Amino acid sequence: MSLAVIQLVSQEDVADNLARARRLLEQAAEGGARLVVLPENFAAMGRRDLADLGRAEAAGSGPLLPWLKRAARDLKLWIVAGTLPLPPDDRPNDKARACSLLIDEQGERVARYDKLHLFDVDVSDLRGRYRESDDYAHGGQLVLADTPLGRLGMTVCYDLRFPELYGALREAGAELISVPAAFTAVTGAAHWQVLVRARAIETQCYLLAAGQGGVHPGPRETFGHSALVDPWGRVLAEQAQGEGVLLALRDASEQASIRQRMPVDRHRRFSVPGALRPASTE
């Protein structure tokens, strides 16, 4: 059974984005994938009506959740659904979260992770200023879930810059970590691969880093370089730009050997005060 990440160049048209994502999910399934990660904002990039999209999904009248569940059932895939603009389950009128869902092969929602760290940053690119907090509220919990390929910790994009989150996921039992992302071309060129490899090495986990890789409305340019990285920090597969599917096998015995030979979890001499509690599954 393989791990897979999908790289997209999503635009404003939701239906077209979903059609292209479906073709790539089919390729992943044909290649033997069992767990697939879609990138951040896979359904739309550059739209300003995120709140409306989120409310429609929460009310059951949007296209995204039915599409995800149908794709998972049809293709027998576990899908990490990048991010969707969803309000809290129990407060549908609240501000949306940048929400990453895990859907199992029966089309059931297994876990929900709301992005903890929001990208409120000035970047030297054509857009210049990014303020995710204008559209989203912060999440508040670690999320892990058991999958057929191992225990999955869930993160999103800007989270990569906060190693204490990844350490907490490892401490809670993560063996795989999903990183749907849309890194800017500028910040990605400087830091993306360094961060992805470092988080894999530190946690001794497989990193499933699914990015956007091209030019989007806004104007916005994303770095791409989606990657599958093993617990030793080796890049098993990578794609620079454009759309595509990356596949790699998880070697559970090698991962166990790495952790036994270098038991960093037992050597750690401090913990982060006030660390968030994990929500294992829903």
N, C-alpha and C positions, 0 to 999 in steps of 0.2 A: 504494500500500500504506500502511495506516494503523498508527499506534501506538495502543494502548488500555490503559487501567487500569480495574480493577474495584474498586468500593467495596462492602464487605459489612458486616453486623452479625452476626457469627458468634456462635453459642451453644454449648451443650455437646454437642448431638446431631450427631455426625459425619455420619450419613447425610443428615439434613435440610440441613446446611450444604453438603454436596457437591451435593445436588439443586439448591439455589438458585444455587450457583456455576456449575453446568452451564448453567442457563438464561441466565445473564449472559454466559458464554463464547459461547453460541450467538448472542446479540444482537451481541456484538463481531464474530464472524465474518460475520454478515449485513451488518454495517456496513462491511465491507472490511478489518478488522484482520488483520494478519499476525503481530504480536508483541503479547502481552497479559501484563500483570502483575497477579497476584492479591495481596491484602494479607497482612500478617503474620498468622499463626495462622488462616489462612482456613478450616481444617478443624474447628477447635474453639477456643473461648474459655472459660476458667473451670474447666477440668478439672484435677484433681490427679494423674491417672495418665499424665502425659506420658512417663515412662520406659517404661511398659508399651506405650504406643502406638508409641514409637520402636523398641523391641525387636521388636515384631510386624512392623513395616515392614522392619527389617533382616533378619529371618528369612524374609521373603517371604510372610507370612501376614496382612499388614495390607491395608486397602482403599485406602489413599491413592495409592500409586505406580501400581497398575493403573488406578485411576480417571484419574489425570493422563495416563498414556500413551494410554489409550483416547480421552480428550477431545481430545488433541493430534492424534491420527490422524483421528478422525471429522471434526473441524472444520478440519483443515489449518492449525493454529495453532502458533506458537512460544509457549510458556507459561513465564513466570517464576512458579514455584510458591511465592509468598509465603514462608512458613517452615513447615518440618516438624521434629518432634523426632527427629532421626536421630543415632545414634552414628557414629563414624568408620567408613568402609567397611572398613578393615583391622582394626578393633578393635570388633566388634559388642557386646561386653560393657561397653565404656567408657561414661562419662556422655554423654548426648545433647548435640548441638549444635543451635542454632537455625539450621537449614539451609535455604538457598534454592536450589532446583534450576531449571535451564534445560532444558526438554524441547523437542525440535524437532518439526516437523510429521509426522515418521515415528514419533513416540512414543519416540524415543531420548533418553537423558540425555546432554546435551552438556556441562554444567558444574555444579559444586556449589560454593556459597559458604557457609561457616560464619561466622555473625555474629561480628565482631571485638570490638565494644563492647557489653557487657551492661548492662542498665538496673538498676543497684543504687542506687536513688534514693528519697528521701522527698518526697512530693507532698502538697499541701494539698487532698486530695479525700477521698471516703468510704473509700477503701481505705488511703490514707496511706503505705504502705510497699511498695516494689517491690524484689524481690531475684531477678533472673533467674538469678544464679549459683547459687541453690539448686537449680535444675532443669537448667541448661545449663553446659557448659564453653565457654571462649572459642575462636573460630577463630584461625587463624594465618597466613592467606595472602590476598593480593589475588587476585581472579578476574575475568578478562575472557574473552569469547567472541565469535566472529564470527557475526552473524545476517544474514538477508536485508535488514534495514533499517539495518545498521551495526554497528560494534564496540561491544559492550555491556559496561560495568563493573557489577558487582553489589554492592549494599550493602543494609542493613536498618535501618530505624527509627532507633534511638539513634545509629547511625553518622553521621547528619546533623550532629551537633554536633562532628565531628572533620574539619575541612577538609583536613588533611594527607592523609587517606585519598583524598579526591576529587581532590586534586592529583596524587597518585600514579597514580590511574586515568587521568587525562587524559594524564599523561606516558607511560603505557603504551599510549596510543592510543584511549582510550574516546571514542566519539561520542554514545553513549546511556548513561544510568545508571539502573538500576532501584532503587526505594526502597519495597519493601513495608513497611508500617508499621502500628502500633496506638498512636499518640500518645494520651496521656491528654487529657481535655477541658481540664484546667488548663494543662498545658505546651503543648498544641497552640494554645490561644487566644493564649498569650504569644509563641510562637516558630515554629510550624510553617511558615507561608507565608514568613516572613523567611528561614528556613534553606533551604527548598526553592529559592526564587528566588536566594539567594546562591550556593548550590552550582552552579546552572545558569550564573549569570553568571561565576563564578570559573573554571569548567572549560570554558565555551562548549560545553556538552553539552545535549542534551535530557534533562530529568529526568522519569522516569515514576514518580510518587509515588502508590502505591495504598494507601489507608488503610482502617481500620475506622472506622465512623461511627455510633455509637449506644450503647445500654445493653446490657451483658453481665452474666453471672453474676459474682459475686466479692466485693462489687459493683464494677463497673468501668464507666466511661463514656469512650468514645473520641471524639476530636475530628472525625474525618472530614476534609472539605475535600481529598479526593483531587484531584490536579491533574496536568496535562501542561504542562510549562514549556519554552519554547524557549531556545536558547543566548544570546539577548539578555535573558532574564529575563521574557519576556512569558508570562502565564498563558493558555494556549490553550484550556483547558477545566478546569472545577472543579465539584465537587459538595459541598455543605455537609454534609448528613447523609443517612442512609438508604442503601439499596442502589441501584446503578446502574452504567452503563458510560459512560466518557468516551473519545472518539476524536479524533485529530488526525493530520495528515500531517507527515512529516519532510521538510523542504526541505533537501536535502543541499547544493545550490548556495548557498543563503543562509547555511548554517552555515559553509561554506568561505569565503565572503566576509567574514563576521564575524571569523573567525580570521585572515584575511589582513590586514584593515584594523586589527585590534587584536591583534597577535601576542604575547599575554601569555606563551605558552609559551617564546618566545625572550627575553623581557624578565626572566624570573625570575632572581634573583640568589642564591638559596640553595636547598638541598635539606634534607630532614629526615634527620638522622643515623640510621642503623640502620633505614631504611625497609624494610618487608616486600617480598619479591619477588613478582612476579605469577606466577600459574599461568594461562597463557593459556586453555587448554582441557584437558579430561581426556584 
